[in-house]
């Protein structure tokens, strides 16, 4: 696959994943995760760290988020692709299960490997995560 074809293919995958996340449908995301998937939340809050391995991401990050938010909606604004990487500017418009607004803005850097999402590095307002959702342990 040429570099341009690879870039285009990776961008199409990520566009589809985020188009579905905008509808609160996480199934395409889950279907495209590599087994050794790594999710990193940058910052210094209690959610900020590297979650290594698909099972760890599902149990230690996605499960606590779902426990606090239930339905999760993330809307893509802009995608930029180069080689194995796709950068996604996005925003979330969510409400916690106890009725608090949780509206965060994101810059996500995703690395794909053979059509699978291998790594996701997220930049966002970690103070907002902490103040709205509390620590991950409180979310389960």
C-alpha positions in Angstrom: 0.0 0.0 0.0 1.4 3.4 -0.9 1.9 6.1 1.7 -1.1 8.1 0.3 -3.3 5.0 0.2 -2.3 4.1 3.8 -3.0 7.7 5.0 -6.4 7.7 3.3 -7.3 4.2 4.6 -6.3 5.1 8.2 -8.3 8.4 8.0 -11.4 6.5 6.7 -11.2 4.1 9.6 -10.9 6.8 12.2 -13.6 8.9 10.5 -16.0 6.0 10.7 -15.1 5.3 14.3 -15.7 9.0 15.3 -18.8 9.4 13.2 -20.3 6.5 15.2 -18.9 7.9 18.5 -20.9 11.1 17.7 -24.0 8.8 17.8 -22.8 7.3 21.1 -22.0 4.0 19.3 -18.7 2.6 20.5 -19.0 -0.7 18.6 -16.8 0.4 15.6 -14.2 1.7 18.0 -14.1 -1.6 19.9 -14.0 -3.6 16.7 -10.9 -1.7 15.5 -8.8 -1.9 18.7 -5.6 -3.9 18.6 -5.1 -6.4 21.4 -2.1 -4.5 22.6 -3.9 -1.2 22.3 -2.6 1.6 24.5 -4.6 4.7 25.6 -2.8 7.6 27.2 -4.5 10.5 28.9 -2.0 13.3 29.2 -1.9 15.5 32.3 -1.5 15.1 36.0 -5.0 14.2 37.2 -6.1 10.8 38.6 -7.3 9.7 35.2 -4.0 10.7 33.5 -1.8 7.8 32.8 -1.1 5.1 30.3 -3.6 2.3 30.1 -1.7 -0.6 28.5 -3.5 -3.5 26.7 -7.1 -3.7 25.4 -8.3 -5.5 28.5 -6.8 -2.8 30.8 -8.3 0.0 28.7 -11.8 -1.6 28.8 -11.7 -2.4 32.5 -9.7 0.5 34.0 -10.8 3.4 31.7 -13.9 2.7 29.6 -15.8 0.9 32.4 -15.4 3.7 34.9 -16.3 6.3 32.2 -19.4 4.4 31.3 -20.3 4.0 35.0 -20.3 7.7 35.4 -21.6 8.8 32.1 -23.7 6.0 30.7 -24.1 7.2 27.1 -20.9 8.8 25.8 -20.9 11.1 22.8 -17.8 12.5 21.2 -18.1 14.7 18.1 -15.3 15.0 15.6 -14.4 18.5 14.3 -11.3 17.9 12.2 -9.2 15.0 11.2 -5.6 15.2 9.9 -3.8 12.1 8.7 -0.2 11.4 8.0 1.2 7.9 7.6 0.2 5.7 10.5 -1.2 8.7 12.5 -4.6 10.4 12.5 -5.1 13.5 14.7 -8.7 14.2 15.7 -9.9 17.4 17.2 -13.2 16.7 18.9 -15.6 17.7 21.7 -17.8 15.7 24.0 -21.2 16.8 25.1 -22.2 14.5 27.9 -24.1 14.5 31.1 -23.2 12.4 34.2 -25.6 9.9 35.5 -26.3 12.3 38.4 -27.1 15.2 36.0 -23.9 17.2 35.8 -22.8 18.6 32.4 -19.5 17.1 31.2 -18.4 19.0 28.1 -14.7 18.5 27.3 -12.6 19.4 24.3 -10.1 16.9 22.9 -7.1 16.6 20.7 -6.5 12.9 20.0 -3.5 11.4 18.3 -4.2 7.9 17.1 -1.6 5.5 15.6 -2.9 2.7 13.5 -1.1 -0.6 12.6 -2.6 -2.7 9.8 -6.0 -1.1 10.1 -6.2 -1.5 13.9 -5.9 1.3 16.4 -2.7 0.6 18.3 -2.3 3.8 20.3 -4.5 6.7 21.4 -3.0 9.8 23.1 -5.6 12.2 24.4 -5.1 15.8 25.4 -8.0 17.4 27.2 -9.0 19.4 30.3 -8.0 16.9 33.0 -9.1 19.3 35.8 -12.6 19.1 34.3 -12.5 15.3 34.3 -11.4 15.3 37.9 -13.9 17.9 39.1 -16.9 16.4 37.2 -16.2 12.7 37.3 -14.0 12.4 40.4 -11.2 9.8 40.5 -11.6 6.6 38.4 -11.9 4.4 41.5 -15.0 6.4 42.6 -16.6 5.9 39.2 -16.9 2.1 39.5 
